[in-house]
């Protein structure tokens, strides 16, 4: 009987090791490959189309994200610095110490712990954007996260499609390439598309990374850990007709992740115009409430039970 137990534990360890290797390949391919493609993000009834171009050489990573729907936006990332180009106001917003979180780089640094919170299974071969991809199912081990279907390109391991599914196995959110070009990428395509940007206004979004503000989440859902805590300055909104411009203010943000799903906590001065409550769209849940002189917002692509647990355990740890 003990031999059977040992056998099962060996197989379980082998399965976990194989799952970790798959996840690592998906993660590193998004960072190390050159690619350009258009992808569609669907959240409930909303659909957004974007184009991403990623280039890496001896100088590091360079990435351009173009938002193709609604107001024109372009984001250019050099390493951990992101410049956002806003043509309607001729403004460039610059933010430093930013981590790569744009599809197809969805996995975070602690992705190796995903097998602790998800059962990972290899499923069928599929085709996305004309390319063959291998599907992997991530089934949650508790009610504090959703399930996922990840489809990685057969040869490179690059993530081509990610679907979020609820407890009924219904797709509630998905993101996928509709066309993709691998390897032969012209670096010049990663320059801003706009003219005369030297005359644009530059706005530095002050960010202090790896801070310790004193705010904590006392009871996190299993598997989630803090990956970042930072402080940024939110610029004052522009003045409208007949009114003065508001004041800028500081916001503390804490990010927690289980390696795939993320929860963000925002802490800022209270505003009496805000209404407490929650909103859910697709996999995204947003919840806000007052706590003393502060307004707390919790955002995450996790079930409302996880958001509620985080919100109810935010506190300021006095020395």
N, C-alpha and C positions, 0 to 999 in steps of 0.2 A: 504494500500500500504506500509506503514512503517513497518507493521508486516512482510511482505514478505522480505523486505530488511534486517530486523533483523534476520530472519530465515536463509537467505543466508549467512550472516556474521558468524552466529553460526556454520553452517555446514563447512564453509571455515576454521574457527578456529579449529574445530574438525579434519578436514582433515590434517591440518598443524601439529597438535599435534601428530596425528597417524604417519605421515611421519617422524617426528623428533624421535619418539620412535623406529621406524624401523631402521633408520640410526644409532642411538645410539647403538642399539643391534649389528648391523653389526660391528661397530667400536670397541666396548668393547670385543666382542667374539674373535677378532684377537689378543687382548692383554692378555686375561685372560684364554684362553684354551690351552691345550697341544695337539699338532698335528704334523704330519709329512706327507709330500706328494710331488709329482712331479707335476709341472705345466708348461704349454707351453705359451709363449708370442709370438704373431704374430703381426708384424708391417709391413704393405704392403707385400712385397715378402719375408721379413726376418722372420725366426722362431728361437726362442731360448728356450731351455729346461733347467729348473733349479729344484733343490730339496731344500725344506725348512723344517727345523725341529725347532719347537718352544716349549719351556718348561718354566713354571713359577712356582715358589714356594715362600716360605717366604723370600728368598733372592732377589726376583725380576725376571725379564725376562732374558732368555738366548735363543739365536736364531742362527742357522747355515744355511747359504745359500750357496749351491754348484752350480756352473755354469757347466752344463754338456756338452755344445757345445764349440768348439773352444779352446782357451787357458784355461788351468786349473786355476780356481780361487775358493777360499773359503772365505766367510765373516762370522765372528763370532761376534755377538753383545751381550754385557753384559750391560743391561740398556741402557745408552746413549753413550757407547764406542764401536766402531767397529774396529776389526782387520782384515785386508785383507791379505791373504796368497798367495804369488806369487812364485810358486815352481821353475819356470825357472830361476829366479834370486835369489832364496832363500832369499826373502825379506818379512818382515811383516810390512805393513803400518798401523799405528794406528791413528785413528781420534776420538776425543772426542766431546761431546755435539751434537750428531747426533740424529735426530728424526726418529721414525719408519715409513718408507715409502714403505716397501717391501710388495707386495701382500702376503696375503689377507688384509693387513692393509693399504688400499688406502685412507681412509677418514682421514682428518686432524681435529685438535682441534675445528675449527670453522664450523664443519659439520652441526651444529644446524641451520645455516643460509641458508642451501641449498634450503629449500622451498621458500625462497625469490627470487631465481633465476632460479628454475626449478619447473615444475609441476610434482609431483611425483604420479604415479599411480601403484596400485597393478595389476599384470597381471597373467599369467597362471603358473601352477606348471610345473616343468621340472625335468630332471635328468642330473646330471653332476658327472662324476667319480663314477657312480653307486649309488649316493645319491640323494634323492628327495630335490629339492630346489624351493623356491618361487621367481618368477621373479618380479622385480620392474622397472618401466620405469621412467627415469628422462628426461623430455623434456625441453630444454632450453627456457627461456622467451625472449631471444634476440639473436643476431648473433655473440656474442663474446665468445661463448662456444659451445661444442658439446653436443649431447645427450648421454645417457648411458642406458644400460640394465644390471642391477645387479641381480644375482641369488644367494640367500642366503640359506644355508642348513636349512631345515625345523625345525629341533629340536634345533640346537645350535645357528643359526643365522650367522654362519661363511660364509664369502663370498667365493663361489665356482667358479664363473665366472663373469667377467666384460667385457662388449662389449661397444666400443665407436662407435657412429653412426653419420653420417653427416646429413645435411638438407634433403637429399633424403632418409634418413633412411637406408643407406647402412652401413654395418659394415666396418670401416676403421682400427680398431685395436681391439685386444681382448687378454685376458689372462684368463686361466682356468686350474683348476686341472685336471689331467688325472688319478690320483690315490691319495687317502687320507686316513690316519689313524688318528682317534681321540682318545684322552684321555690317553691310556696306552703307554706312551713314555719313553724310556730308556734315562736318562740324559747323560749317557756315550757316546751316539751317537752324542752328540754335541761337542765332542772334535775334534781338527784338524786331518785330515786324513794322514798327512805327518810325516815322521820320522826325528829325530834329529833336530827339529826346534829350540832347544836351541842354535844352532850354526848359525842360520840365522841372517841376518842383520835386525835391527829394525829401521824403519824410522817413526819419529813422524811428522805427518802433522799438523803443528801449526795452531790451530783454535782459533780465538777470537770470541765468540758468543755475541749476543745482543749489537753489536757496533752501533755507529752512525757516519758513515763515512762522512756525509754531502751530499752524492748523494741521489737524490729523483726521484720518478716518479710522475710527476705533474698531469697526467690524467690517472688513472687506469680505466679499464672496470668496470662497475657496479658489485658490489658483491665481488670484489677482495680486499683483504687487506694484508698488510705485516705481515708475520708470523715469519720471521727471517731475520737478517742481520748479516753476519759474514765475517771474514777475514781469509784466509788460505794461506799457502806457497806451491806453486807448485814446486816440486823438479826439478832440472836441468836434462835434458835428458842425457842419457849416451853418452859418446864419441864414435863416429864411427871411422872406419879406416881412418887415415890421418887427423882427425879433433879433435878439443878440445871439451870438454863438455861445454854446455851452462851454464848460470847462473840461479839460482832459482829466482822466482819472486812472489810477493804477488798478490792475486786476491780477490776482494770484491765481495760477492754474496748476493743478496737480493732475497728472496723467497716470492711470493705473491700467495694466494690461495682463492678460493671461497668455500672451504670445500672439493672439489674433484679435480677439475682441478687446475693445478699449473703453474705458470710462474716464471722463474728464470732470473735474470739480473746479468751478470758477467762484472766486470770492471777491466781492467788490463792495463799495459803499452802497447803502440802501437807497432806493429811489421810490418815493411814495406812489409814483404813477404805475408801478408794476403790480400785477395781480398774481397771487400764488396759485399754483396748480401744475398740471402736467399735460403734455402733448405727445402723441405717438404717431409716427408716420413710417410705414415699412418696418424696418428693424430698429429705427432710431426712436429713443425715448428722451424727452427733455422735461425736467422738473425744476421748479423754482420756488423758493420760500425765504422769508425773512428770519434772521437770527440776530437779535439785538440790533446793532447799528449796521448790519451787513446784509447783503443779498447773496444767497447761495443758489447756484445753478449746477445741476448734475446732468450730464449729457452722455449717452452711450448707446451703442448698437447691441443692447442686451435687453432681456425681458424686464418689465416694470418692477418685478420683485427685487432684482439686483439693484436697480436705481433707488428704490425705496430704502433698501438696507443701507446703502451708502449715505443717502441723505439724512437718515435718522441717526447716523453715528459720526457726523462731522462735528468736531469741537475744537476749541482753541486750548492748547495745552499750556497752562501757565507754569512758570518756573517755580 
